[in-house]
Amino acid sequence: MHAAAGPMDGLLRWFLVLSKPAGERIAKINLERQGYRVYYPRLEHPALLRGRWVERIVALFPRYLFVQVDGAHQSLAPVRSTLGVSNIVQFGTEAAAVPTCVVDDLIARADPVSGLYKLDSSRRLRAGARVSVIAGSFLGIDGIFEREAGEDRVVVLLSLLGRQVPVGIPSRFVVPAA
């Protein structure tokens, strides 16, 4: 699949692709099978499932993927008809090119081991906010957010043995109470 000679020759450029509803994973697999480099940013997100809090992996930008095209060896045209893809994001009649620095920055902000983004729930909470513990030793216990305690820990007031006790918990284990 070679593109006709043009201004993109020899350039690696990122484009934004809109997938079919809940089709990001299918689109990613099929685009990679065709030789495209795909970046599909995902994040760990707490969700209530059958009465229990669990960490789910969801799209950071639902229905959107980034596809890198090598203008010297690939065409953007087959992307539109790829299984799972709805369309290529365009401005007018031109496919919207995403600056490489934007995608590089997104990749750099993801967890280097898992490749996932993690919500820092403590940044969304104010002192006195009601919270739920979704993992760890205090799973299922509701409390009151007191303060941040370092980069990835928070202090939560929990009712234990009939009194309010300040407890240090990893911030990813705490979400706003439902």
VMD Tcl script that builds the backbone (N, CA, C; Angstrom):
set m [mol new atoms 534]
animate dup $m
set s [atomselect $m all]
$s set {name element resname resid chain x y z} {
  {N N MET 1 A 0.830 -1.176 0.000}
  {CA C MET 1 A 0.000 0.000 0.000}
  {C C MET 1 A 0.873 1.238 0.000}
  {N N HIS 2 A 1.239 1.667 -1.137}
  {CA C HIS 2 A 2.094 2.846 -1.243}
  {C C HIS 2 A 1.263 4.057 -1.626}
  {N N ALA 3 A 1.592 5.159 -1.014}
  {CA C ALA 3 A 0.919 6.415 -1.346}
  {C C ALA 3 A 1.569 6.994 -2.593}
  {N N ALA 4 A 0.804 7.771 -3.302}
  {CA C ALA 4 A 1.385 8.481 -4.438}
  {C C ALA 4 A 2.396 9.488 -3.904}
  {N N ALA 5 A 3.385 9.827 -4.710}
  {CA C ALA 5 A 4.388 10.806 -4.282}
  {C C ALA 5 A 3.695 12.109 -3.933}
  {N N GLY 6 A 4.145 12.729 -2.868}
  {CA C GLY 6 A 3.511 13.970 -2.436}
  {C C GLY 6 A 4.268 14.589 -1.289}
  {N N PRO 7 A 3.685 15.604 -0.665}
  {CA C PRO 7 A 4.370 16.343 0.384}
  {C C PRO 7 A 4.631 15.532 1.648}
  {N N MET 8 A 3.950 14.385 1.826}
  {CA C MET 8 A 4.160 13.597 3.036}
  {C C MET 8 A 5.318 12.616 2.900}
  {N N ASP 9 A 5.927 12.488 1.716}
  {CA C ASP 9 A 6.982 11.502 1.520}
  {C C ASP 9 A 8.061 11.619 2.586}
  {N N GLY 10 A 8.385 10.470 3.213}
  {CA C GLY 10 A 9.453 10.429 4.188}
  {C C GLY 10 A 9.089 11.000 5.545}
  {N N LEU 11 A 7.860 11.452 5.722}
  {CA C LEU 11 A 7.454 12.038 6.992}
  {C C LEU 11 A 6.588 11.079 7.785}
  {N N LEU 12 A 6.888 10.998 9.067}
  {CA C LEU 12 A 6.010 10.272 9.970}
  {C C LEU 12 A 5.066 11.295 10.575}
  {N N ARG 13 A 3.768 11.093 10.351}
  {CA C ARG 13 A 2.773 12.041 10.874}
  {C C ARG 13 A 1.684 11.277 11.591}
  {N N TRP 14 A 1.202 11.856 12.681}
  {CA C TRP 14 A 0.112 11.280 13.452}
  {C C TRP 14 A -1.209 11.878 13.002}
  {N N PHE 15 A -2.243 11.030 12.960}
  {CA C PHE 15 A -3.591 11.464 12.628}
  {C C PHE 15 A -4.548 10.921 13.679}
  {N N LEU 16 A -5.661 11.607 13.849}
  {CA C LEU 16 A -6.665 11.206 14.826}
  {C C LEU 16 A -7.762 10.437 14.105}
  {N N VAL 17 A -8.070 9.255 14.645}
  {CA C VAL 17 A -9.058 8.367 14.038}
  {C C VAL 17 A -10.229 8.197 14.998}
  {N N LEU 18 A -11.439 8.272 14.480}
  {CA C LEU 18 A -12.654 8.025 15.246}
  {C C LEU 18 A -13.061 6.574 15.017}
  {N N SER 19 A -13.186 5.826 16.116}
  {CA C SER 19 A -13.587 4.427 15.986}
  {C C SER 19 A -15.103 4.308 16.038}
  {N N LYS 20 A -15.584 3.130 15.729}
  {CA C LYS 20 A -16.999 2.837 15.931}
  {C C LYS 20 A -17.235 2.790 17.441}
  {N N PRO 21 A -18.474 2.943 17.906}
  {CA C PRO 21 A -18.727 2.899 19.354}
  {C C PRO 21 A -18.141 1.630 19.987}
  {N N ALA 22 A -17.356 1.811 21.034}
  {CA C ALA 22 A -16.672 0.728 21.755}
  {C C ALA 22 A -15.787 -0.108 20.819}
  {N N GLY 23 A -15.314 0.494 19.732}
  {CA C GLY 23 A -14.522 -0.240 18.752}
  {C C GLY 23 A -13.045 0.106 18.740}
  {N N GLU 24 A -12.555 0.807 19.770}
  {CA C GLU 24 A -11.153 1.234 19.780}
  {C C GLU 24 A -10.198 0.038 19.683}
  {N N ARG 25 A -10.460 -0.999 20.474}
  {CA C ARG 25 A -9.562 -2.160 20.510}
  {C C ARG 25 A -9.542 -2.883 19.162}
  {N N ILE 26 A -10.709 -3.046 18.563}
  {CA C ILE 26 A -10.807 -3.717 17.258}
  {C C ILE 26 A -10.097 -2.892 16.197}
  {N N ALA 27 A -10.303 -1.586 16.219}
  {CA C ALA 27 A -9.642 -0.705 15.253}
  {C C ALA 27 A -8.125 -0.781 15.423}
  {N N LYS 28 A -7.658 -0.763 16.654}
  {CA C LYS 28 A -6.215 -0.820 16.930}
  {C C LYS 28 A -5.610 -2.103 16.369}
  {N N ILE 29 A -6.229 -3.221 16.669}
  {CA C ILE 29 A -5.722 -4.517 16.195}
  {C C ILE 29 A -5.652 -4.543 14.669}
  {N N ASN 30 A -6.717 -4.097 14.010}
  {CA C ASN 30 A -6.760 -4.160 12.543}
  {C C ASN 30 A -5.824 -3.156 11.876}
  {N N LEU 31 A -5.648 -1.988 12.482}
  {CA C LEU 31 A -4.691 -1.020 11.924}
  {C C LEU 31 A -3.262 -1.540 12.075}
  {N N GLU 32 A -2.957 -2.144 13.212}
  {CA C GLU 32 A -1.612 -2.699 13.412}
  {C C GLU 32 A -1.343 -3.859 12.456}
  {N N ARG 33 A -2.352 -4.649 12.164}
  {CA C ARG 33 A -2.191 -5.746 11.190}
  {C C ARG 33 A -1.814 -5.217 9.806}
  {N N GLN 34 A -2.239 -3.983 9.519}
  {CA C GLN 34 A -1.920 -3.370 8.231}
  {C C GLN 34 A -0.579 -2.641 8.254}
  {N N GLY 35 A 0.112 -2.671 9.393}
  {CA C GLY 35 A 1.437 -2.068 9.476}
  {C C GLY 35 A 1.477 -0.648 10.010}
  {N N TYR 36 A 0.359 -0.132 10.488}
  {CA C TYR 36 A 0.338 1.220 11.050}
  {C C TYR 36 A 0.775 1.170 12.521}
  {N N ARG 37 A 1.420 2.220 12.953}
  {CA C ARG 37 A 1.707 2.376 14.381}
  {C C ARG 37 A 0.492 3.072 14.981}
  {N N VAL 38 A -0.033 2.520 16.087}
  {CA C VAL 38 A -1.251 3.034 16.700}
  {C C VAL 38 A -0.981 3.350 18.164}
  {N N TYR 39 A -1.478 4.490 18.620}
  {CA C TYR 39 A -1.425 4.809 20.043}
  {C C TYR 39 A -2.855 4.942 20.544}
  {N N TYR 40 A -3.203 4.067 21.484}
  {CA C TYR 40 A -4.534 3.998 22.055}
  {C C TYR 40 A -4.412 4.239 23.558}
  {N N PRO 41 A -4.490 5.513 23.988}
  {CA C PRO 41 A -4.322 5.810 25.407}
  {C C PRO 41 A -5.509 5.329 26.240}
  {N N ARG 42 A -5.181 4.606 27.314}
  {CA C ARG 42 A -6.203 4.060 28.206}
  {C C ARG 42 A -5.878 4.425 29.647}
  {N N LEU 43 A -6.883 4.320 30.504}
  {CA C LEU 43 A -6.658 4.661 31.895}
  {C C LEU 43 A -7.362 3.701 32.826}
  {N N GLU 44 A -6.790 3.572 34.033}
  {CA C GLU 44 A -7.441 2.809 35.082}
  {C C GLU 44 A -8.495 3.707 35.694}
  {N N HIS 45 A -9.704 3.185 35.784}
  {CA C HIS 45 A -10.816 3.996 36.279}
  {C C HIS 45 A -11.626 3.165 37.263}
  {N N PRO 46 A -11.833 3.678 38.478}
  {CA C PRO 46 A -12.641 2.921 39.432}
  {C C PRO 46 A -14.094 2.872 38.984}
  {N N ALA 47 A -14.712 1.694 39.124}
  {CA C ALA 47 A -16.112 1.539 38.743}
  {C C ALA 47 A -16.793 0.598 39.733}
  {N N LEU 48 A -18.064 0.827 39.965}
  {CA C LEU 48 A -18.848 -0.019 40.849}
  {C C LEU 48 A -19.434 -1.148 40.015}
  {N N LEU 49 A -19.067 -2.391 40.353}
  {CA C LEU 49 A -19.521 -3.559 39.603}
  {C C LEU 49 A -20.104 -4.559 40.592}
  {N N ARG 50 A -21.413 -4.795 40.488}
  {CA C ARG 50 A -22.111 -5.712 41.393}
  {C C ARG 50 A -21.843 -5.387 42.866}
  {N N GLY 51 A -21.886 -4.093 43.173}
  {CA C GLY 51 A -21.727 -3.662 44.553}
  {C C GLY 51 A -20.303 -3.580 45.061}
  {N N ARG 52 A -19.329 -3.841 44.202}
  {CA C ARG 52 A -17.916 -3.764 44.604}
  {C C ARG 52 A -17.177 -2.798 43.698}
  {N N TRP 53 A -16.235 -2.064 44.278}
  {CA C TRP 53 A -15.405 -1.166 43.479}
  {C C TRP 53 A -14.291 -1.970 42.852}
  {N N VAL 54 A -14.123 -1.821 41.550}
  {CA C VAL 54 A -13.052 -2.488 40.813}
  {C C VAL 54 A -12.354 -1.467 39.918}
  {N N GLU 55 A -11.120 -1.759 39.551}
  {CA C GLU 55 A -10.397 -0.912 38.595}
  {C C GLU 55 A -10.681 -1.445 37.198}
  {N N ARG 56 A -11.247 -0.608 36.346}
  {CA C ARG 56 A -11.504 -0.985 34.959}
  {C C ARG 56 A -10.560 -0.216 34.065}
  {N N ILE 57 A -10.238 -0.789 32.947}
  {CA C ILE 57 A -9.399 -0.102 31.967}
  {C C ILE 57 A -10.326 0.417 30.873}
  {N N VAL 58 A -10.313 1.738 30.697}
  {CA C VAL 58 A -11.191 2.391 29.716}
  {C C VAL 58 A -10.355 3.329 28.847}
  {N N ALA 59 A -10.938 3.749 27.748}
  {CA C ALA 59 A -10.254 4.679 26.843}
  {C C ALA 59 A -10.096 6.041 27.508}
  {N N LEU 60 A -8.916 6.643 27.381}
  {CA C LEU 60 A -8.706 7.996 27.886}
  {C C LEU 60 A -9.553 8.979 27.071}
  {N N PHE 61 A -9.601 8.756 25.759}
  {CA C PHE 61 A -10.434 9.544 24.856}
  {C C PHE 61 A -11.381 8.568 24.163}
  {N N PRO 62 A -12.568 8.332 24.734}
  {CA C PRO 62 A -13.466 7.335 24.140}
  {C C PRO 62 A -13.687 7.550 22.647}
  {N N ARG 63 A -13.519 6.457 21.895}
  {CA C ARG 63 A -13.691 6.377 20.445}
  {C C ARG 63 A -12.552 6.972 19.632}
  {N N TYR 64 A -11.470 7.453 20.266}
  {CA C TYR 64 A -10.380 8.060 19.499}
  {C C TYR 64 A -9.070 7.299 19.651}
  {N N LEU 65 A -8.344 7.199 18.548}
  {CA C LEU 65 A -7.019 6.582 18.491}
  {C C LEU 65 A -6.113 7.497 17.671}
  {N N PHE 66 A -4.822 7.363 17.889}
  {CA C PHE 66 A -3.842 8.081 17.080}
  {C C PHE 66 A -3.177 7.063 16.164}
  {N N VAL 67 A -3.064 7.398 14.884}
  {CA C VAL 67 A -2.437 6.509 13.898}
  {C C VAL 67 A -1.286 7.258 13.256}
  {N N GLN 68 A -0.110 6.606 13.223}
  {CA C GLN 68 A 1.054 7.222 12.586}
  {C C GLN 68 A 1.203 6.662 11.178}
  {N N VAL 69 A 1.368 7.572 10.228}
  {CA C VAL 69 A 1.490 7.187 8.821}
  {C C VAL 69 A 2.848 7.645 8.311}
  {N N ASP 70 A 3.549 6.734 7.663}
  {CA C ASP 70 A 4.815 7.052 7.007}
  {C C ASP 70 A 4.476 7.399 5.564}
  {N N GLY 71 A 4.534 8.684 5.241}
  {CA C GLY 71 A 4.134 9.169 3.917}
  {C C GLY 71 A 4.879 8.534 2.759}
  {N N ALA 72 A 6.076 8.001 3.005}
  {CA C ALA 72 A 6.854 7.386 1.929}
  {C C ALA 72 A 6.401 5.957 1.638}
  {N N HIS 73 A 5.747 5.321 2.616}
  {CA C HIS 73 A 5.429 3.900 2.448}
  {C C HIS 73 A 3.977 3.537 2.713}
  {N N GLN 74 A 3.191 4.472 3.228}
  {CA C GLN 74 A 1.818 4.151 3.580}
  {C C GLN 74 A 0.869 5.240 3.089}
  {N N SER 75 A -0.371 4.838 2.904}
  {CA C SER 75 A -1.426 5.775 2.547}
  {C C SER 75 A -2.413 5.840 3.711}
  {N N LEU 76 A -3.022 6.978 3.871}
  {CA C LEU 76 A -4.040 7.144 4.896}
  {C C LEU 76 A -5.381 6.568 4.422}
  {N N ALA 77 A -5.542 6.387 3.120}
  {CA C ALA 77 A -6.819 5.944 2.545}
  {C C ALA 77 A -7.345 4.624 3.124}
  {N N PRO 78 A -6.534 3.581 3.308}
  {CA C PRO 78 A -7.078 2.322 3.837}
  {C C PRO 78 A -7.582 2.416 5.278}
  {N N VAL 79 A -7.151 3.425 6.006}
  {CA C VAL 79 A -7.559 3.566 7.403}
  {C C VAL 79 A -9.075 3.694 7.501}
  {N N ARG 80 A -9.691 4.465 6.588}
  {CA C ARG 80 A -11.141 4.706 6.625}
  {C C ARG 80 A -11.964 3.430 6.550}
  {N N SER 81 A -11.481 2.459 5.800}
  {CA C SER 81 A -12.259 1.230 5.606}
  {C C SER 81 A -11.802 0.092 6.513}
  {N N THR 82 A -10.979 0.394 7.492}
  {CA C THR 82 A -10.502 -0.624 8.430}
  {C C THR 82 A -11.624 -0.995 9.402}
  {N N LEU 83 A -11.755 -2.279 9.679}
  {CA C LEU 83 A -12.757 -2.776 10.619}
  {C C LEU 83 A -12.552 -2.103 11.975}
  {N N GLY 84 A -13.615 -1.508 12.508}
  {CA C GLY 84 A -13.552 -0.814 13.790}
  {C C GLY 84 A -13.415 0.694 13.659}
  {N N VAL 85 A -13.007 1.169 12.486}
  {CA C VAL 85 A -12.829 2.608 12.262}
  {C C VAL 85 A -14.107 3.201 11.684}
  {N N SER 86 A -14.515 4.333 12.229}
  {CA C SER 86 A -15.672 5.046 11.696}
  {C C SER 86 A -15.221 6.079 10.668}
  {N N ASN 87 A -14.158 6.859 11.025}
  {CA C ASN 87 A -13.681 7.885 10.104}
  {C C ASN 87 A -12.357 8.449 10.596}
  {N N ILE 88 A -11.750 9.261 9.777}
  {CA C ILE 88 A -10.552 10.014 10.150}
  {C C ILE 88 A -11.027 11.418 10.479}
  {N N VAL 89 A -10.567 11.968 11.591}
  {CA C VAL 89 A -10.963 13.325 11.969}
  {C C VAL 89 A -10.391 14.297 10.946}
  {N N GLN 90 A -11.240 15.196 10.468}
  {CA C GLN 90 A -10.838 16.145 9.430}
  {C C GLN 90 A -11.194 17.566 9.822}
  {N N PHE 91 A -10.433 18.500 9.289}
  {CA C PHE 91 A -10.766 19.918 9.333}
  {C C PHE 91 A -11.023 20.287 7.891}
  {N N GLY 92 A -12.278 20.516 7.561}
  {CA C GLY 92 A -12.628 20.763 6.161}
  {C C GLY 92 A -12.457 19.464 5.381}
  {N N THR 93 A -11.654 19.516 4.331}
  {CA C THR 93 A -11.431 18.320 3.515}
  {C C THR 93 A -10.110 17.628 3.841}
  {N N GLU 94 A -9.344 18.196 4.760}
  {CA C GLU 94 A -8.025 17.657 5.098}
  {C C GLU 94 A -8.057 16.844 6.392}
  {N N ALA 95 A -7.371 15.700 6.383}
  {CA C ALA 95 A -7.226 14.911 7.608}
  {C C ALA 95 A -6.448 15.740 8.621}
  {N N ALA 96 A -6.898 15.721 9.856}
  {CA C ALA 96 A -6.269 16.516 10.917}
  {C C ALA 96 A -4.987 15.840 11.393}
  {N N ALA 97 A -3.849 16.446 11.079}
  {CA C ALA 97 A -2.564 15.933 11.555}
  {C C ALA 97 A -2.374 16.413 12.992}
  {N N VAL 98 A -1.939 15.518 13.850}
  {CA C VAL 98 A -1.683 15.840 15.253}
  {C C VAL 98 A -0.180 16.050 15.411}
  {N N PRO 99 A 0.241 17.158 15.992}
  {CA C PRO 99 A 1.685 17.374 16.167}
  {C C PRO 99 A 2.326 16.228 16.950}
  {N N THR 100 A 3.478 15.779 16.487}
  {CA C THR 100 A 4.196 14.678 17.127}
  {C C THR 100 A 4.441 14.952 18.594}
  {N N CYS 101 A 4.727 16.208 18.950}
  {CA C CYS 101 A 5.003 16.537 20.352}
  {C C CYS 101 A 3.789 16.263 21.245}
  {N N VAL 102 A 2.572 16.373 20.714}
  {CA C VAL 102 A 1.366 16.100 21.500}
  {C C VAL 102 A 1.287 14.617 21.838}
  {N N VAL 103 A 1.498 13.765 20.842}
  {CA C VAL 103 A 1.444 12.320 21.072}
  {C C VAL 103 A 2.613 11.888 21.955}
  {N N ASP 104 A 3.811 12.427 21.701}
  {CA C ASP 104 A 4.965 12.100 22.542}
  {C C ASP 104 A 4.708 12.472 23.996}
  {N N ASP 105 A 4.075 13.621 24.223}
  {CA C ASP 105 A 3.773 14.060 25.584}
  {C C ASP 105 A 2.756 13.129 26.241}
  {N N LEU 106 A 1.747 12.707 25.492}
  {CA C LEU 106 A 0.773 11.755 26.030}
  {C C LEU 106 A 1.444 10.449 26.422}
  {N N ILE 107 A 2.314 9.950 25.560}
  {CA C ILE 107 A 3.018 8.697 25.837}
  {C C ILE 107 A 3.890 8.852 27.080}
  {N N ALA 108 A 4.568 9.986 27.209}
  {CA C ALA 108 A 5.458 10.221 28.356}
  {C C ALA 108 A 4.695 10.304 29.675}
  {N N ARG 109 A 3.437 10.715 29.646}
  {CA C ARG 109 A 2.647 10.857 30.877}
  {C C ARG 109 A 2.031 9.546 31.350}
  {N N ALA 110 A 2.027 8.539 30.494}
  {CA C ALA 110 A 1.469 7.239 30.880}
  {C C ALA 110 A 2.446 6.507 31.794}
  {N N ASP 111 A 1.926 5.568 32.562}
  {CA C ASP 111 A 2.773 4.753 33.424}
  {C C ASP 111 A 3.759 3.985 32.549}
  {N N PRO 112 A 5.077 4.062 32.843}
  {CA C PRO 112 A 6.063 3.420 31.973}
  {C C PRO 112 A 5.967 1.897 31.933}
  {N N VAL 113 A 5.425 1.280 32.963}
  {CA C VAL 113 A 5.325 -0.183 32.998}
  {C C VAL 113 A 4.058 -0.675 32.303}
  {N N SER 114 A 2.908 -0.137 32.709}
  {CA C SER 114 A 1.634 -0.628 32.178}
  {C C SER 114 A 1.187 0.105 30.915}
  {N N GLY 115 A 1.683 1.338 30.718}
  {CA C GLY 115 A 1.235 2.145 29.587}
  {C C GLY 115 A -0.105 2.814 29.843}
  {N N LEU 116 A -0.633 2.656 31.054}
  {CA C LEU 116 A -1.939 3.211 31.389}
  {C C LEU 116 A -1.798 4.538 32.121}
  {N N TYR 117 A -2.835 5.336 32.028}
  {CA C TYR 117 A -2.927 6.564 32.812}
  {C C TYR 117 A -3.647 6.201 34.098}
  {N N LYS 118 A -3.293 6.883 35.173}
  {CA C LYS 118 A -3.943 6.621 36.447}
  {C C LYS 118 A -4.530 7.917 36.967}
  {N N LEU 119 A -5.782 7.845 37.374}
  {CA C LEU 119 A -6.421 9.014 37.957}
  {C C LEU 119 A -5.834 9.255 39.330}
  {N N ASP 120 A -5.526 10.479 39.615}
  {CA C ASP 120 A -5.068 10.843 40.946}
  {C C ASP 120 A -6.282 11.382 41.675}
  {N N SER 121 A -6.985 10.469 42.358}
  {CA C SER 121 A -8.255 10.844 42.975}
  {C C SER 121 A -8.092 11.920 44.034}
  {N N SER 122 A -6.923 12.004 44.666}
  {CA C SER 122 A -6.748 13.009 45.718}
  {C C SER 122 A -6.821 14.422 45.151}
  {N N ARG 123 A -6.459 14.605 43.912}
  {CA C ARG 123 A -6.484 15.935 43.314}
  {C C ARG 123 A -7.926 16.414 43.096}
  {N N ARG 124 A -8.885 15.479 43.095}
  {CA C ARG 124 A -10.277 15.834 42.870}
  {C C ARG 124 A -11.037 16.022 44.174}
  {N N LEU 125 A -10.370 15.789 45.297}
  {CA C LEU 125 A -11.057 15.814 46.574}
  {C C LEU 125 A -10.670 17.030 47.408}
  {N N ARG 126 A -11.620 17.501 48.176}
  {CA C ARG 126 A -11.381 18.589 49.115}
  {C C ARG 126 A -11.525 18.030 50.525}
  {N N ALA 127 A -10.838 18.655 51.469}
  {CA C ALA 127 A -10.948 18.240 52.865}
  {C C ALA 127 A -12.417 18.230 53.265}
  {N N GLY 128 A -12.838 17.156 53.902}
  {CA C GLY 128 A -14.227 17.013 54.338}
  {C C GLY 128 A -15.114 16.264 53.363}
  {N N ALA 129 A -14.599 15.954 52.156}
  {CA C ALA 129 A -15.396 15.233 51.153}
  {C C ALA 129 A -15.582 13.777 51.577}
  {N N ARG 130 A -16.779 13.239 51.341}
  {CA C ARG 130 A -17.045 11.827 51.629}
  {C C ARG 130 A -16.392 10.979 50.548}
  {N N VAL 131 A -15.713 9.915 50.965}
  {CA C VAL 131 A -14.998 9.043 50.032}
  {C C VAL 131 A -15.299 7.584 50.332}
  {N N SER 132 A -15.035 6.733 49.350}
  {CA C SER 132 A -15.136 5.284 49.509}
  {C C SER 132 A -13.779 4.679 49.214}
  {N N VAL 133 A -13.421 3.665 49.969}
  {CA C VAL 133 A -12.178 2.942 49.736}
  {C C VAL 133 A -12.512 1.780 48.804}
  {N N ILE 134 A -11.817 1.686 47.664}
  {CA C ILE 134 A -12.182 0.709 46.634}
  {C C ILE 134 A -11.227 -0.467 46.543}
  {N N ALA 135 A -10.168 -0.468 47.370}
  {CA C ALA 135 A -9.217 -1.586 47.332}
  {C C ALA 135 A -8.423 -1.587 48.637}
  {N N GLY 136 A -7.704 -2.670 48.867}
  {CA C GLY 136 A -6.840 -2.748 50.038}
  {C C GLY 136 A -7.562 -3.245 51.276}
  {N N SER 137 A -6.921 -3.096 52.430}
  {CA C SER 137 A -7.433 -3.607 53.708}
  {C C SER 137 A -8.756 -2.987 54.126}
  {N N PHE 138 A -9.024 -1.758 53.689}
  {CA C PHE 138 A -10.236 -1.056 54.102}
  {C C PHE 138 A -11.301 -1.025 53.009}
  {N N LEU 139 A -11.219 -1.977 52.080}
  {CA C LEU 139 A -12.165 -2.073 50.968}
  {C C LEU 139 A -13.605 -2.004 51.462}
  {N N GLY 140 A -14.387 -1.121 50.829}
  {CA C GLY 140 A -15.807 -1.033 51.136}
  {C C GLY 140 A -16.161 -0.092 52.269}
  {N N ILE 141 A -15.166 0.477 52.925}
  {CA C ILE 141 A -15.428 1.388 54.032}
  {C C ILE 141 A -15.478 2.825 53.504}
  {N N ASP 142 A -16.493 3.556 53.952}
  {CA C ASP 142 A -16.605 4.972 53.594}
  {C C ASP 142 A -15.936 5.805 54.670}
  {N N GLY 143 A -15.436 6.962 54.273}
  {CA C GLY 143 A -14.774 7.834 55.222}
  {C C GLY 143 A -14.826 9.280 54.778}
  {N N ILE 144 A -13.982 10.095 55.396}
  {CA C ILE 144 A -13.914 11.523 55.091}
  {C C ILE 144 A -12.479 11.841 54.671}
  {N N PHE 145 A -12.346 12.449 53.485}
  {CA C PHE 145 A -11.021 12.844 53.007}
  {C C PHE 145 A -10.483 13.945 53.906}
  {N N GLU 146 A -9.236 13.743 54.401}
  {CA C GLU 146 A -8.633 14.756 55.262}
  {C C GLU 146 A -7.575 15.562 54.522}
  {N N ARG 147 A -6.590 14.854 53.881}
  {CA C ARG 147 A -5.511 15.581 53.209}
  {C C ARG 147 A -4.655 14.624 52.387}
  {N N GLU 148 A -3.823 15.218 51.535}
  {CA C GLU 148 A -2.822 14.449 50.812}
  {C C GLU 148 A -1.667 14.164 51.763}
  {N N ALA 149 A -0.997 13.051 51.565}
  {CA C ALA 149 A 0.131 12.673 52.424}
  {C C ALA 149 A 1.253 12.145 51.544}
  {N N GLY 150 A 1.793 13.003 50.716}
  {CA C GLY 150 A 2.839 12.578 49.791}
  {C C GLY 150 A 2.300 12.513 48.388}
  {N N GLU 151 A 3.140 12.008 47.506}
  {CA C GLU 151 A 2.797 12.013 46.086}
  {C C GLU 151 A 1.647 11.074 45.735}
  {N N ASP 152 A 1.589 9.899 46.384}
  {CA C ASP 152 A 0.562 8.929 46.006}
  {C C ASP 152 A -0.200 8.362 47.203}
  {N N ARG 153 A -0.255 9.122 48.281}
  {CA C ARG 153 A -1.001 8.687 49.465}
  {C C ARG 153 A -1.895 9.812 49.961}
  {N N VAL 154 A -2.988 9.417 50.644}
  {CA C VAL 154 A -3.904 10.364 51.249}
  {C C VAL 154 A -4.218 9.904 52.666}
  {N N VAL 155 A -4.699 10.828 53.480}
  {CA C VAL 155 A -5.169 10.486 54.818}
  {C C VAL 155 A -6.681 10.621 54.801}
  {N N VAL 156 A -7.336 9.543 55.250}
  {CA C VAL 156 A -8.785 9.484 55.282}
  {C C VAL 156 A -9.208 9.160 56.705}
  {N N LEU 157 A -10.242 9.841 57.184}
  {CA C LEU 157 A -10.806 9.528 58.499}
  {C C LEU 157 A -11.816 8.403 58.329}
  {N N LEU 158 A -11.553 7.268 58.964}
  {CA C LEU 158 A -12.448 6.119 58.890}
  {C C LEU 158 A -13.037 5.849 60.263}
  {N N SER 159 A -14.291 5.411 60.300}
  {CA C SER 159 A -14.924 5.031 61.566}
  {C C SER 159 A -14.513 3.599 61.878}
  {N N LEU 160 A -13.626 3.454 62.841}
  {CA C LEU 160 A -13.144 2.140 63.248}
  {C C LEU 160 A -13.301 2.003 64.752}
  {N N LEU 161 A -13.933 0.932 65.183}
  {CA C LEU 161 A -14.145 0.665 66.608}
  {C C LEU 161 A -14.815 1.836 67.313}
  {N N GLY 162 A -15.775 2.449 66.638}
  {CA C GLY 162 A -16.575 3.491 67.234}
  {C C GLY 162 A -15.953 4.872 67.301}
  {N N ARG 163 A -14.816 5.076 66.631}
  {CA C ARG 163 A -14.236 6.420 66.629}
  {C C ARG 163 A -13.588 6.711 65.279}
  {N N GLN 164 A -13.387 7.998 64.986}
  {CA C GLN 164 A -12.769 8.435 63.739}
  {C C GLN 164 A -11.251 8.278 63.858}
  {N N VAL 165 A -10.671 7.498 62.944}
  {CA C VAL 165 A -9.235 7.231 62.970}
  {C C VAL 165 A -8.623 7.691 61.649}
  {N N PRO 166 A -7.560 8.532 61.693}
  {CA C PRO 166 A -6.894 8.913 60.442}
  {C C PRO 166 A -6.049 7.741 59.930}
  {N N VAL 167 A -6.252 7.394 58.660}
  {CA C VAL 167 A -5.560 6.250 58.065}
  {C C VAL 167 A -4.910 6.699 56.756}
  {N N GLY 168 A -3.630 6.350 56.572}
  {CA C GLY 168 A -2.934 6.613 55.312}
  {C C GLY 168 A -3.239 5.512 54.322}
  {N N ILE 169 A -3.668 5.904 53.118}
  {CA C ILE 169 A -4.087 4.955 52.086}
  {C C ILE 169 A -3.518 5.414 50.743}
  {N N PRO 170 A -3.123 4.469 49.866}
  {CA C PRO 170 A -2.721 4.893 48.516}
  {C C PRO 170 A -3.873 5.672 47.857}
  {N N SER 171 A -3.567 6.784 47.235}
  {CA C SER 171 A -4.616 7.648 46.663}
  {C C SER 171 A -5.445 6.942 45.613}
  {N N ARG 172 A -4.876 5.960 44.922}
  {CA C ARG 172 A -5.643 5.259 43.891}
  {C C ARG 172 A -6.729 4.354 44.482}
  {N N PHE 173 A -6.697 4.110 45.820}
  {CA C PHE 173 A -7.700 3.282 46.488}
  {C C PHE 173 A -8.899 4.094 46.961}
  {N N VAL 174 A -8.901 5.407 46.752}
  {CA C VAL 174 A -9.938 6.276 47.290}
  {C C VAL 174 A -10.645 7.013 46.147}
  {N N VAL 175 A -11.980 6.958 46.167}
  {CA C VAL 175 A -12.782 7.679 45.174}
  {C C VAL 175 A -13.890 8.443 45.888}
  {N N PRO 176 A -14.440 9.478 45.249}
  {CA C PRO 176 A -15.575 10.171 45.874}
  {C C PRO 176 A -16.714 9.184 46.131}
  {N N ALA 177 A -17.364 9.306 47.265}
  {CA C ALA 177 A -18.470 8.398 47.618}
  {C C ALA 177 A -19.637 8.607 46.657}
  {N N ALA 178 A -20.288 7.506 46.334}
  {CA C ALA 178 A -21.421 7.562 45.402}
  {C C ALA 178 A -22.671 8.066 46.083}
}
mol reanalyze $m
mol bondsrecalc $m
mol representation Tube
mol addrep $m
